[in-house]
Amino acid sequence: MTREKTILAAWSRFLGAHALMLRAMDAEMKAASLPSMAVYDVLLELDRSGGRLRIGELANRLVIEPYNMTRLLDRLEKAGLLRRERVAGDRRGAFAVLTQEGAALRERIWPHYRRLIVEIFGATLTARDAELVARIFGDMVGRLRDTVR
């Protein structure tokens, strides 16, 4: 197989695996009466940033389109997991701020999410495979993070 055909096959399998893993993991989270992984990812990113991020920056870090981010944040705010704060001097700018309830939920979800990552994502990976995948995707993220918006 040529390099191009191999790359195209790898891309197709990556997309399929990604979609199926997310579907399986979200189903497991739902079965455990826990919110989706998208909810966890928002709470985690807010926690990592000290509990507060501009909404646009949060969307960029999570690679979520602004309209999807708005809907997700609406749900999280309604559930009391975060609140929005206006940016002084910027009528359109706002921060997403993690609440104590949101931080507590993130901590409660993590053991389940961690187990699912290991069981579903790691099911076919050796330690060496995992190191290679981590390096490859780390390189891709590093190359693309600041250039793609």
C-alpha positions in Angstrom: 0.0 0.0 0.0 1.3 3.5 -0.8 1.9 6.0 2.0 -1.1 8.0 0.9 -3.4 5.0 1.0 -2.1 4.0 4.3 -2.7 7.5 5.7 -6.2 7.6 4.3 -7.0 4.2 5.9 -5.5 5.3 9.2 -7.6 8.4 9.1 -10.8 6.5 8.4 -10.1 4.0 11.1 -9.2 6.8 13.6 -12.6 8.5 12.9 -14.5 5.3 13.3 -12.7 4.3 16.4 -13.1 7.8 18.0 -16.8 7.9 17.3 -17.4 4.3 18.6 -15.3 4.8 21.7 -17.1 8.0 22.6 -20.5 6.3 22.1 -19.4 3.4 24.3 -18.0 5.6 27.0 -21.1 7.9 27.1 -23.3 4.8 27.3 -21.3 3.6 30.3 -21.5 7.0 31.9 -25.3 7.1 31.4 -25.7 3.6 32.8 -23.8 4.8 36.0 -26.2 7.8 36.2 -23.3 10.2 35.4 -23.2 13.0 32.9 -21.6 12.8 29.5 -17.9 13.0 28.9 -18.4 16.4 27.3 -19.7 17.7 30.6 -16.7 16.2 32.4 -14.3 17.7 29.9 -15.7 21.2 30.5 -15.5 20.8 34.3 -11.9 19.4 34.0 -10.7 22.3 31.7 -12.2 24.8 34.1 -10.5 23.1 37.1 -7.2 23.0 35.2 -7.4 26.7 34.6 -8.0 27.6 38.2 -11.8 27.5 38.0 -12.3 30.3 35.5 -11.9 30.8 31.7 -13.2 33.1 29.0 -15.9 31.1 27.2 -14.1 31.5 23.8 -10.9 30.1 25.3 -12.8 27.2 26.8 -14.3 26.4 23.4 -10.9 26.6 21.8 -9.3 24.3 24.3 -12.0 21.7 24.0 -12.3 22.1 20.2 -16.0 22.8 20.4 -17.9 25.1 18.1 -19.2 28.3 19.8 -22.9 27.4 19.3 -22.4 24.0 20.8 -20.4 25.5 23.7 -23.2 27.9 24.4 -25.8 25.1 24.6 -23.6 23.0 26.8 -22.8 25.9 29.1 -26.5 26.7 29.3 -27.2 23.2 30.6 -24.3 23.3 33.1 -25.3 26.7 34.4 -28.9 25.5 34.9 -27.6 22.5 36.8 -25.5 24.8 39.1 -22.2 23.3 37.9 -20.8 26.7 36.6 -21.8 30.3 36.4 -21.2 33.0 33.8 -19.5 36.3 34.7 -19.3 39.3 32.4 -15.9 40.6 31.5 -15.5 44.2 32.7 -15.3 46.6 29.7 -16.3 43.9 27.2 -20.1 43.7 26.6 -19.8 40.5 24.6 -17.1 38.7 26.7 -17.9 36.3 29.5 -16.1 33.9 31.8 -17.3 30.4 32.7 -16.7 29.9 36.4 -16.6 26.5 38.1 -18.9 26.2 41.1 -18.2 24.0 44.1 -20.9 21.6 42.9 -19.2 21.4 39.5 -15.8 20.7 41.1 -17.3 18.0 43.3 -19.0 16.4 40.4 -15.8 16.4 38.4 -14.0 14.6 41.2 -16.9 12.1 41.5 -16.9 11.3 37.7 -13.1 10.9 37.3 -12.7 7.3 38.7 -15.4 6.1 36.2 -14.0 8.1 33.3 -10.5 6.9 34.1 -11.7 3.2 34.1 -13.4 3.7 30.8 -10.3 5.2 29.2 -8.3 2.3 30.3 -10.9 -0.4 29.4 -12.2 1.0 26.1 -9.4 3.1 24.6 -6.6 1.0 26.1 -8.3 -2.4 25.3 -6.0 -3.1 22.3 -2.9 -1.0 23.3 0.3 -2.4 24.7 2.3 0.0 26.8 4.6 0.6 23.8 1.6 1.3 21.6 0.2 3.8 24.1 3.5 5.6 24.2 3.6 5.8 20.4 0.0 7.0 20.1 0.6 9.6 22.9 3.7 10.9 21.1 2.1 11.0 17.7 -1.1 12.8 18.9 1.0 15.1 21.1 3.0 16.1 18.1 -0.1 16.7 16.1 -1.7 18.8 18.8 1.5 20.8 19.3 1.7 21.5 15.6 -2.0 22.5 15.2 -3.1 24.0 18.5 -2.0 27.6 17.8 -2.8 27.6 14.1 -6.3 26.2 13.9 -9.2 28.1 15.4 
